[in-house]
Amino acid sequence: MTAKELQRESALYLSRYQIARAEVGDIEKRIERVRSEMMGVKGISYEGGDMPKAQFRTGDLSDYIARIDDLIKDWETAQVRAVELMREISETINAIDHNQARRVLMLHFVDGYNYEDIADMIPCDVRTVFRYRAIGLRKVVIKCQF
């Protein structure tokens, strides 16, 4: 495996937390969608008079509760997985012996900042951020191999 491929593999390994966090967000959106479907207005009825009246959803409440319950269980599972991944990835990054590389990897892979923002925080040039990233990813690869 080439050095670039090993760095790519390390980046994928470290990206797992961001993916888990996105999964939690997706489940939260699904919960909100189900809640709004149940609580929202179904449509406007013009029957029975000249004034339009709102028609509320009359779906089975037990179906709604079951759907919400399943989604909340999925959300809890996803939350636990995200926290475990954050801990594992933070430990991996904290084991790196290069301060700036460790900081760049933590800011990007755990905190979710883009490289331009990281360059402003450190402060340095974006190319320097990528150099620190490459150093850090090489150290993660070395740690993963042994």
C-alpha positions in Angstrom: 0.0 0.0 0.0 1.4 3.4 -0.9 1.7 6.3 1.5 -1.2 8.1 0.0 -3.4 5.1 0.3 -2.4 4.7 3.9 -3.2 8.4 4.6 -6.6 8.0 2.9 -7.3 4.9 5.0 -6.4 6.9 8.2 -8.7 9.8 7.1 -11.6 7.3 6.6 -10.9 5.8 10.0 -11.0 9.3 11.6 -14.1 10.3 9.6 -16.2 7.7 11.3 -17.2 10.1 14.0 -18.5 12.7 11.6 -20.5 10.1 9.8 -22.0 8.9 13.1 -22.9 12.4 14.1 -24.6 12.9 10.7 -26.6 9.8 11.3 -27.8 11.2 14.6 -28.8 14.4 12.8 -30.7 12.4 10.1 -32.7 10.5 12.8 -33.5 13.8 14.5 -34.9 15.1 11.2 -37.0 11.9 10.7 -38.4 12.3 14.3 -39.4 15.9 13.5 -40.9 14.9 10.2 -43.1 12.2 11.9 -44.1 14.7 14.6 -45.1 17.3 12.0 -47.0 14.8 10.0 -49.1 13.9 13.0 -49.6 17.4 14.3 -49.7 19.2 10.9 -52.7 20.3 8.9 -53.7 17.7 6.3 -55.5 20.0 4.0 -58.4 22.4 3.5 -61.9 21.1 3.3 -64.5 23.2 1.3 -67.4 20.7 2.0 -70.3 21.6 4.2 -70.4 25.4 3.7 -68.8 28.3 2.0 -65.9 28.8 4.5 -62.8 26.5 4.2 -62.0 24.5 7.3 -58.7 22.9 8.2 -58.7 19.1 8.3 -56.4 17.5 10.8 -54.8 14.1 10.3 -56.9 11.4 12.0 -54.3 8.6 11.6 -54.0 6.0 14.2 -52.3 7.5 17.3 -50.8 4.1 18.3 -49.1 4.0 14.9 -47.6 7.4 15.5 -46.4 6.5 19.0 -44.8 3.2 17.7 -43.0 5.1 14.9 -41.7 7.8 17.3 -40.7 5.1 19.8 -38.7 3.2 17.1 -37.0 6.4 16.0 -36.1 7.4 19.5 -34.5 3.9 20.1 -32.6 4.3 16.8 -31.5 7.8 18.0 -30.3 6.6 21.3 -28.3 3.8 19.7 -26.8 6.2 17.2 -25.9 8.7 20.0 -24.1 5.9 22.0 -22.2 4.9 18.9 -21.2 8.5 18.1 -20.0 9.1 21.7 -18.0 5.8 21.6 -16.4 6.7 18.3 -15.6 10.2 19.5 -13.8 8.7 22.5 -11.9 6.2 20.4 -10.9 8.7 17.7 -9.9 11.4 20.3 -7.7 8.8 22.0 -6.1 7.9 18.7 -5.5 11.6 17.9 -4.2 12.4 21.4 -1.6 9.7 21.0 0.1 11.6 18.2 3.4 13.1 19.3 3.2 16.2 16.9 1.3 19.0 18.6 0.2 20.9 15.5 -0.7 17.7 13.6 -2.7 16.6 16.7 -4.5 19.9 16.9 -5.4 20.0 13.1 -6.8 16.4 13.2 -8.8 17.1 16.4 -10.2 20.3 15.0 -11.1 18.7 11.6 -12.2 15.2 12.5 -13.7 15.7 15.9 -14.9 19.3 16.0 -15.8 19.4 12.3 -14.0 22.6 11.2 -12.9 23.0 7.6 -9.3 23.6 6.7 -9.7 27.3 6.0 -11.2 27.9 9.5 -8.4 25.8 11.1 -5.8 27.9 9.3 -7.4 31.0 10.9 -7.4 29.4 14.3 -3.8 28.2 14.4 -2.9 30.8 12.6 -1.1 29.6 9.5 -1.5 29.1 5.8 -3.9 26.5 4.5 -1.0 24.6 2.9 0.6 24.4 6.3 -2.6 22.9 7.7 -2.6 20.3 5.0 1.1 19.6 5.8 0.2 19.1 9.5 -2.8 16.9 8.4 -0.5 14.7 6.4 2.0 14.4 9.3 -0.8 13.4 11.6 -2.4 10.9 9.2 1.0 9.2 8.8 1.3 8.9 12.6 -2.3 7.4 12.7 -1.3 4.9 10.0 1.8 4.0 12.0 -0.3 3.6 15.2 -2.9 1.5 13.3 -0.3 -0.8 11.8 1.3 -1.9 15.1 
